[in-house]
Amino acid sequence: MTATLHVCRACDEPITDPDDAVIVAHDLGNSGPGWTVWAHRDHADLVDVIPDDLLRIMTRVWAAKIRHSA
């Protein structure tokens, strides 16, 4: 059995030590379940995942405002 290779979202380098891999987020997929976002333990605080979530939330808020104002 082979181990799954993870790639750090912060530095785009492979994470060779399984004990150094941490989950930092889960990206949603358009037509599937999405995928887990990994980072090196030392890079976990460098991964910026909030803007994607904020944009998704604000797009829904803006769309709702447009529907209700029309």
C-alpha positions in Angstrom: 0.0 0.0 0.0 1.3 3.5 -0.9 0.9 6.6 1.2 -1.0 9.5 -0.3 1.2 12.4 -1.3 -0.1 15.8 -0.1 1.0 19.2 -1.4 1.4 22.2 0.9 -1.0 25.0 -0.1 1.4 27.7 1.1 4.6 26.6 -0.6 3.4 24.2 -3.3 6.0 21.6 -2.2 5.2 18.0 -1.4 4.7 17.1 2.2 7.0 14.0 2.6 6.6 13.5 6.3 3.0 12.4 7.2 3.4 13.8 10.7 4.1 17.2 9.2 0.9 17.4 7.2 -2.1 19.3 8.7 -5.5 20.0 7.2 -6.2 23.7 6.9 -9.4 23.8 4.9 -11.8 22.0 2.6 -12.4 23.4 -0.8 -15.9 22.8 -2.3 -16.1 21.2 -5.7 -18.5 22.4 -8.4 -19.7 19.0 -9.3 -18.4 16.7 -6.6 -17.4 16.5 -2.9 -14.4 18.8 -3.1 -11.0 18.2 -1.6 -9.0 18.6 1.5 -6.4 21.4 1.7 -3.1 20.4 3.3 -0.1 22.4 4.6 3.2 21.8 6.4 2.7 22.3 10.1 5.0 25.4 10.0 3.1 26.9 7.0 -0.5 26.3 8.3 -0.9 29.9 9.5 0.3 31.2 6.1 -2.6 29.6 4.2 -5.2 32.2 3.3 -8.6 30.6 3.0 -10.9 33.3 4.2 -11.2 35.4 1.0 -12.8 32.5 -0.9 -15.4 32.0 1.8 -16.0 35.7 2.1 -16.5 36.1 -1.6 -18.9 33.1 -1.8 -21.0 34.5 1.2 -21.0 38.1 -0.2 -22.1 36.9 -3.7 -25.1 35.2 -2.1 -25.9 38.3 -0.1 -25.7 40.6 -3.1 -27.8 38.2 -5.2 -30.5 38.1 -2.5 -30.5 41.9 -2.3 -30.9 42.2 -6.1 -33.8 39.7 -6.1 -35.7 41.5 -3.3 -35.2 45.0 -4.7 -36.5 44.1 -8.1 
